[in-house]
Amino acid sequence: MRILGLDYGTKTVGVALSDELGVTAQPFETITRKDENKLRKTYARIEAIIEEYHVDKIVLGYPKNMNNTIGERGEATEAFRDNLVRRTGAEVILWDERLTTVASEKILMESGVRRENRKKVIDQVAASLILQGYLDSL
């Protein structure tokens, strides 16, 4: 069974998948939407990935403030988690995602990825860092 990593944002959801042994996380895709509140296609795509790759657990990036409080984005993430649980029946684990986007940007810059191409994959890389952090904790 695989584990799915998600980096939930206002217009995109970065997706990463673990290998079947649950050792490594790989960037998978970025799901985009035009409006923050239009999530029907986003949920449908996540459900399709879960079914196709036999995912049994989801690790969802949890955006906390630097002082460890939960802000507006954290509350939106909690609502997204609740809907994922209801729609998929999968276990959804909230995982602290502080500074993962910054780390993703640095990784892509050091890898020589051009600025216009970084925007296409940064959310996937952030999702893989979130998922890898969880996998490493196991």
C-alpha positions as CSV (number, residue, x, y, z in Angstrom):
1,M,0.0,0.0,0.0
2,R,1.1,3.5,-0.8
3,I,0.8,6.8,1.1
4,L,-0.3,10.0,-0.6
5,G,1.2,13.3,0.3
6,L,-0.7,16.5,-0.3
7,D,0.3,20.2,-0.2
8,Y,-3.1,22.0,-0.2
9,G,-3.0,25.6,-1.5
10,T,-5.5,28.2,-2.6
11,K,-5.3,27.4,-6.3
12,T,-3.2,24.1,-6.4
13,V,-2.8,20.9,-4.6
14,G,0.7,19.4,-4.9
15,V,0.6,15.6,-4.9
16,A,3.4,13.1,-3.9
17,L,3.3,9.3,-3.6
18,S,5.4,6.9,-1.6
19,D,6.9,3.8,-3.0
20,E,5.1,0.6,-2.1
21,L,7.4,0.0,0.8
22,G,6.7,3.4,2.3
23,V,10.4,4.4,2.3
24,T,10.6,7.2,-0.2
25,A,8.3,10.0,-1.5
26,Q,8.3,11.1,-5.1
27,P,6.6,14.2,-6.6
28,F,3.6,13.1,-8.6
29,E,1.5,15.9,-10.0
30,T,-0.1,19.3,-9.3
31,I,-3.8,19.6,-9.4
32,T,-4.9,23.1,-10.3
33,R,-8.2,24.9,-10.0
34,K,-9.4,28.4,-11.0
35,D,-11.3,29.2,-7.8
36,E,-10.3,28.4,-4.2
37,N,-13.7,27.1,-3.4
38,K,-14.3,25.0,-6.5
39,L,-13.0,21.6,-5.1
40,R,-15.2,19.1,-6.8
41,K,-12.7,18.2,-9.5
42,T,-9.8,18.3,-7.0
43,Y,-11.5,15.7,-4.8
44,A,-12.4,13.6,-7.9
45,R,-8.7,13.5,-9.0
46,I,-7.5,12.6,-5.5
47,E,-10.1,9.8,-5.3
48,A,-8.9,8.5,-8.7
49,I,-5.2,8.5,-7.6
50,I,-6.2,6.7,-4.4
51,E,-8.0,4.0,-6.3
52,E,-5.4,3.6,-9.0
53,Y,-2.4,3.4,-6.7
54,H,-4.1,1.6,-3.8
55,V,-3.5,4.4,-1.3
56,D,-4.6,3.7,2.3
57,K,-3.3,6.8,4.1
58,I,-3.0,10.5,3.2
59,V,-0.5,12.9,4.8
60,L,-1.8,16.5,4.4
61,G,0.5,19.4,4.9
62,Y,-0.7,21.5,7.9
63,P,0.2,25.2,7.6
64,K,0.9,26.4,11.1
65,N,2.2,29.9,11.9
66,M,5.8,30.2,13.1
67,N,4.5,30.6,16.7
68,N,2.7,27.3,16.4
69,T,-0.8,28.8,16.2
70,I,-3.4,27.8,13.6
71,G,-4.4,30.6,11.2
72,E,-6.9,30.9,8.4
73,R,-5.0,28.6,6.0
74,G,-4.8,26.0,8.8
75,E,-8.5,26.1,9.3
76,A,-9.1,25.7,5.6
77,T,-6.8,22.7,5.6
78,E,-8.7,21.2,8.5
79,A,-12.0,21.5,6.5
80,F,-10.3,20.0,3.4
81,R,-9.1,17.1,5.7
82,D,-12.6,16.5,7.0
83,N,-14.0,16.4,3.4
84,L,-11.2,14.0,2.3
85,V,-12.0,11.6,5.2
86,R,-15.7,11.8,4.3
87,R,-15.2,11.3,0.6
88,T,-12.4,8.7,0.6
89,G,-12.6,6.9,3.9
90,A,-8.8,7.1,4.1
91,E,-6.9,8.0,7.2
92,V,-5.7,11.6,6.9
93,I,-2.8,12.7,9.0
94,L,-2.1,16.4,9.4
95,W,1.7,17.1,9.1
96,D,3.4,20.3,10.0
97,E,4.5,21.9,6.7
98,R,6.3,25.0,7.9
99,L,9.0,26.1,5.5
100,T,8.5,23.3,3.0
101,T,7.7,25.7,0.1
102,V,10.9,27.6,0.9
103,A,12.9,24.4,1.0
104,S,11.3,23.3,-2.3
105,E,12.2,26.5,-4.0
106,K,15.8,26.1,-2.8
107,I,16.0,22.5,-4.0
108,L,14.7,23.5,-7.4
109,M,17.1,26.5,-7.7
110,E,20.1,24.4,-6.7
111,S,19.0,21.8,-9.3
112,G,19.1,24.4,-12.0
113,V,15.4,24.4,-12.7
114,R,14.4,27.7,-14.5
115,R,12.1,30.1,-12.7
116,E,9.2,29.5,-15.2
117,N,9.5,25.8,-14.7
118,R,9.7,25.9,-10.9
119,K,6.2,27.2,-10.6
120,K,4.9,24.0,-12.4
121,V,6.5,21.6,-9.9
122,I,7.1,23.5,-6.6
123,D,3.8,22.2,-5.1
124,Q,4.7,18.6,-6.0
125,V,8.2,19.0,-4.4
126,A,6.6,20.5,-1.3
127,A,4.2,17.6,-1.1
128,S,7.1,15.1,-1.4
129,L,8.9,16.9,1.4
130,I,5.8,16.7,3.6
131,L,5.4,13.0,2.8
132,Q,9.1,12.3,3.3
133,G,9.1,14.0,6.7
134,Y,6.2,11.7,7.7
135,L,7.9,8.6,6.3
136,D,11.1,9.4,8.1
137,S,9.3,9.8,11.4
138,L,8.1,6.2,11.1
